[in-house]
Amino acid sequence: MNGNNLWFNTTLGIAMFLGRFGYVVPVLALAGSLAAKKKVAPSAGTFPTTGPLFVGLMIGVIVILYLLQYFPALALGPIVEHYLMLAGKTF
C-alpha cells in the first residue's frame, strides 16, 4: 500500500477542499438569513450590550474559555506524575 497514488491523492485533495471551504456556504447562508431579519424594538427581556455588565460578562466568558484550553494539560500532568511515582519513577 502506497500513499502516493492517484486514489489517495484525489480523495485527500477533495477532503482538504471540503474541510477548508465546505463550511463557507452554510455560514454565508446563516449570515444572509440573519441580515434579512427585521429589527424589533427593545423590550423588557432585551439584554443591553452597552453597559459594564455586558463587558464584564464578555470578559469573563473569554477568560473562562481561554483557561479551559489549558485545563487538560494542567489536570493530566499531576495525574500522570502520580502514576509514574507509584511505578517507582521519581523526578
Buried (B, 14 or more C-beta within 10 A) or exposed (E): EEEEEEEEEEEEEEEEEEEEEEEEEEEEEEEEEEEEEEEEEEEEEEEEEEEEEEEEEEEEEEEEEEEEEEEEEEEEEEEEEEEEEEEEEEE
